[in-house]
Amino acid sequence: MSSQLRFYKDVVTANAHGQSAKWYPPVLAGAQTLSRSLFDASVYRGCADIFGKLSPDEYADFIAGFIATGVETHGKHWRYADICTALFSLSRSLCVDSYLEIGVRRGRSMSMVAGTRPQANIVGFDLWLDNYAGLENPGPDFVRQEMERLGYKGALEFISGNSHETVPAYFGQHPEATFDLITVDGDHSPEGAMTDLLTVLPRLRIGGAIVFDDIVHPQHTYLKDVWRRSVSSKTNFSSYEFTDLGYGVAFAIRRS
């Protein structure tokens, strides 16, 4: 249960005498509200701090340097977001007890959740392909050690294989499983990304957030349309997109 939903129910209970009218869905903060904290300096500092605790990684080093230069050059008015800053910010804003991630690789994005919510239960899905996107993909044992570097204490489960098969199989084995936060960053084909999104959406809790990466990546420009057709077009989701810099990122809050 998200902190937003819990707070709303507490208010209703405290003021209800007999029956209470529920005019709105229970969520108290949508994507527009939560997007404002994306660009807080503490988010950039927090991400850099987590990067500094992980094993050296060429791409993470580049992103950390990019953020530092942006802040130094443009100050508090600089605006930048990616999958890591989004996950760090959302993990701080929401009460994340359970997290699902499709596309783990070295665990860089997962570390944002593990580093801010060390007691959360996490399940990650990946093919663990060698030399994925030209970068090292060392496998689940390495990622587990990375999360331990952050002081992570929750239950961590990795499932290897094609997410179009393993995620539905997982839900079949865990029919009651739901999540406060979900990331989809796996198959980047139009059909594959759509399939992953539509598979996990019903398992996102009300008040929870789903994050989708690379919506303006030059090699996958169609992903923004995939996001809009599968998530942001749905009336029970409040959605936000960042497309100004980098590869872009989107997230949405489930309202009902």
C-alpha positions as CSV (number, residue, x, y, z in Angstrom):
1,M,0.0,0.0,0.0
2,S,1.4,3.4,-1.0
3,S,1.8,6.2,1.6
4,Q,-0.6,8.3,-0.5
5,L,-3.4,5.7,-0.2
6,R,-2.7,5.0,3.4
7,F,-2.9,8.8,4.3
8,Y,-6.2,9.2,2.3
9,K,-7.8,6.3,4.1
10,D,-6.6,7.6,7.5
11,V,-8.2,10.9,6.8
12,V,-11.5,9.3,5.7
13,T,-11.6,7.1,8.8
14,A,-10.8,9.9,11.2
15,N,-13.7,12.0,9.8
16,A,-16.3,9.4,9.0
17,H,-19.4,9.0,11.1
18,G,-21.3,6.1,9.5
19,Q,-20.9,6.1,5.7
20,S,-18.4,8.4,4.0
21,A,-18.6,9.7,0.4
22,K,-15.5,9.0,-1.8
23,W,-15.8,11.5,-4.6
24,Y,-12.2,11.1,-5.8
25,P,-9.9,8.1,-6.3
26,P,-7.7,7.6,-3.2
27,V,-4.4,8.9,-4.6
28,L,-3.3,12.3,-3.2
29,A,-0.3,13.0,-5.6
30,G,-0.3,12.5,-9.3
31,A,2.6,12.5,-11.8
32,Q,2.6,16.3,-12.1
33,T,3.1,16.7,-8.3
34,L,5.7,14.0,-8.1
35,S,7.6,15.3,-11.1
36,R,8.5,18.5,-9.3
37,S,10.8,16.7,-6.9
38,L,12.7,15.1,-9.9
39,F,14.8,18.2,-10.3
40,D,15.7,18.8,-6.7
41,A,19.4,19.1,-6.1
42,S,19.1,16.5,-3.4
43,V,18.1,13.9,-6.0
44,Y,21.2,14.6,-8.1
45,R,23.4,14.4,-4.9
46,G,21.6,11.2,-3.8
47,C,22.1,9.5,-7.1
48,A,25.8,10.5,-7.2
49,D,26.2,9.1,-3.7
50,I,24.8,5.7,-4.7
51,F,26.9,5.6,-7.8
52,G,29.9,6.2,-5.6
53,K,29.2,3.1,-3.6
54,L,28.9,0.8,-6.6
55,S,31.6,-0.9,-8.6
56,P,33.1,1.4,-11.3
57,D,31.0,1.5,-14.5
58,E,31.8,3.6,-17.6
59,Y,28.2,4.6,-18.3
60,A,27.4,5.5,-14.6
61,D,30.6,7.5,-14.5
62,F,29.5,9.4,-17.6
63,I,26.0,10.2,-16.2
64,A,27.5,11.3,-12.9
65,G,29.8,13.7,-14.7
66,F,27.0,14.9,-17.0
67,I,24.8,15.8,-14.0
68,A,27.7,17.5,-12.1
69,T,28.5,19.6,-15.2
70,G,24.9,20.5,-15.8
71,V,24.4,21.7,-12.2
72,E,27.6,23.6,-12.2
73,T,26.9,25.3,-15.5
74,H,23.2,26.1,-15.0
75,G,22.7,26.0,-11.3
76,K,19.3,25.3,-9.6
77,H,17.4,25.9,-12.8
78,W,18.9,23.0,-14.6
79,R,16.5,20.3,-15.5
80,Y,17.5,16.7,-16.2
81,A,15.9,13.3,-15.5
82,D,16.7,9.7,-16.4
83,I,15.7,6.3,-15.1
84,C,18.0,6.6,-12.1
85,T,16.9,10.0,-11.0
86,A,13.3,9.1,-11.5
87,L,13.6,5.9,-9.4
88,F,15.5,7.7,-6.7
89,S,12.9,10.5,-6.5
90,L,9.9,8.2,-6.6
91,S,11.4,5.8,-4.0
92,R,11.8,8.7,-1.6
93,S,8.3,10.0,-2.3
94,L,6.4,6.7,-2.1
95,C,6.2,4.1,0.5
96,V,7.9,1.3,-1.5
97,D,7.6,-2.1,0.1
98,S,7.8,-4.1,-3.2
99,Y,9.6,-3.4,-6.5
100,L,9.7,-5.2,-9.8
101,E,12.2,-4.5,-12.5
102,I,12.4,-5.8,-16.0
103,G,16.0,-5.2,-17.4
104,V,18.6,-5.4,-14.6
105,R,22.0,-5.6,-16.2
106,R,24.5,-4.3,-13.5
107,G,21.8,-3.1,-11.1
108,R,22.4,0.6,-11.6
109,S,18.6,1.4,-11.7
110,M,17.8,-1.2,-9.0
111,S,20.4,0.4,-6.7
112,M,18.3,3.6,-6.6
113,V,15.5,1.7,-5.0
114,A,17.7,-0.6,-2.8
115,G,19.7,2.4,-1.6
116,T,16.6,4.4,-0.6
117,R,14.3,1.6,0.6
118,P,16.8,-1.0,2.0
119,Q,14.0,-3.2,3.4
120,A,11.9,-3.4,0.3
121,N,11.3,-6.7,-1.4
122,I,12.7,-6.7,-5.0
123,V,12.3,-9.1,-7.9
124,G,14.3,-8.6,-11.1
125,F,14.0,-10.1,-14.5
126,D,16.8,-10.2,-17.1
127,L,18.2,-12.3,-19.9
128,W,21.8,-11.5,-18.8
129,L,23.0,-11.2,-22.4
130,D,26.8,-10.9,-22.8
131,N,27.9,-7.5,-24.1
132,Y,24.4,-6.0,-23.9
133,A,24.3,-2.7,-25.7
134,G,28.1,-2.8,-25.9
135,L,28.4,-2.9,-22.1
136,E,29.4,-5.5,-19.6
137,N,26.5,-7.6,-18.2
138,P,28.0,-9.6,-15.3
139,G,25.0,-11.4,-14.0
140,P,22.8,-11.8,-10.9
141,D,25.5,-12.7,-8.4
142,F,27.3,-9.5,-9.2
143,V,24.1,-7.4,-8.8
144,R,23.4,-9.0,-5.5
145,Q,26.8,-8.0,-4.3
146,E,26.2,-4.5,-5.5
147,M,23.0,-4.2,-3.5
148,E,24.9,-5.4,-0.4
149,R,27.3,-2.5,-0.9
150,L,24.4,-0.2,-0.3
151,G,23.3,-1.9,2.9
152,Y,20.3,-3.5,1.3
153,K,18.5,-6.0,3.7
154,G,15.3,-6.9,1.9
155,A,14.3,-10.1,0.0
156,L,16.0,-10.0,-3.5
157,E,15.0,-12.5,-6.2
158,F,16.4,-12.8,-9.7
159,I,14.6,-14.6,-12.5
160,S,16.6,-15.3,-15.7
161,G,15.0,-15.7,-19.1
162,N,12.8,-13.9,-21.7
163,S,10.5,-11.5,-19.8
164,H,7.6,-12.3,-22.1
165,E,7.7,-15.8,-20.7
166,T,9.2,-15.4,-17.2
167,V,7.0,-12.5,-16.0
168,P,3.7,-14.1,-16.8
169,A,5.0,-17.3,-15.3
170,Y,6.0,-15.5,-12.1
171,F,2.5,-14.0,-11.9
172,G,1.0,-17.4,-12.5
173,Q,3.0,-18.7,-9.5
174,H,2.2,-15.6,-7.4
175,P,-1.4,-14.7,-8.3
176,E,-1.7,-12.1,-5.5
177,A,1.6,-10.3,-6.1
178,T,1.4,-6.6,-6.5
179,F,4.0,-3.8,-6.4
180,D,4.4,-0.2,-5.3
181,L,7.0,0.5,-8.0
182,I,7.7,-1.1,-11.4
183,T,10.4,-0.5,-14.0
184,V,10.2,-1.7,-17.6
185,D,13.6,-1.4,-19.3
186,G,13.9,-4.7,-21.1
187,D,13.0,-5.6,-24.7
188,H,13.2,-2.4,-26.7
189,S,11.3,-3.6,-29.7
190,P,7.9,-2.0,-30.2
191,E,6.0,-5.3,-29.6
192,G,8.3,-6.4,-26.8
193,A,8.1,-3.2,-24.8
194,M,4.3,-3.1,-25.2
195,T,4.0,-6.7,-24.1
196,D,6.1,-6.0,-20.9
197,L,4.1,-2.9,-20.1
198,L,0.7,-4.5,-20.5
199,T,1.8,-7.5,-18.5
200,V,2.9,-5.6,-15.4
201,L,0.3,-2.8,-15.4
202,P,-2.4,-4.8,-13.6
203,R,0.1,-5.7,-10.9
204,L,0.8,-2.0,-10.0
205,R,-0.9,-1.0,-6.8
206,I,-3.1,2.1,-6.6
207,G,-0.9,5.0,-5.8
208,G,2.2,3.2,-7.1
209,A,4.4,4.2,-10.0
210,I,5.6,2.6,-13.2
211,V,8.8,3.8,-14.9
212,F,9.7,3.4,-18.6
213,D,13.1,4.2,-20.0
214,D,14.6,5.5,-23.3
215,I,11.5,7.2,-24.7
216,V,13.6,9.4,-26.9
217,H,16.6,7.2,-27.5
218,P,17.8,7.8,-31.1
219,Q,17.7,4.1,-31.9
220,H,14.3,3.6,-30.3
221,T,12.3,6.7,-31.0
222,Y,9.0,4.7,-31.2
223,L,9.1,3.9,-27.5
224,K,7.4,7.2,-26.7
225,D,4.5,6.2,-28.8
226,V,4.5,2.7,-27.1
227,W,4.3,4.4,-23.7
228,R,1.5,6.7,-24.7
229,R,-0.6,4.0,-26.3
230,S,-0.1,1.5,-23.5
231,V,0.0,3.7,-20.3
232,S,-0.5,7.5,-20.5
233,S,-3.6,7.1,-22.7
234,K,-5.4,5.2,-19.9
235,T,-7.7,7.3,-17.8
236,N,-6.7,5.6,-14.6
237,F,-3.0,6.7,-14.9
238,S,-1.4,10.1,-14.4
239,S,1.7,10.3,-16.6
240,Y,4.8,12.4,-16.9
241,E,7.5,12.5,-19.7
242,F,10.9,14.0,-19.6
243,T,12.4,14.4,-23.1
244,D,14.6,17.5,-23.0
245,L,18.0,15.8,-22.5
246,G,19.5,12.4,-22.7
247,Y,17.4,9.3,-23.7
248,G,14.3,10.4,-21.9
249,V,12.2,8.7,-19.2
250,A,8.5,8.5,-18.4
251,F,6.6,7.5,-15.3
252,A,3.0,7.2,-14.3
253,I,1.0,6.9,-11.1
254,R,-1.9,4.5,-11.0
255,R,-5.0,6.5,-9.8
256,S,-7.6,3.8,-9.6
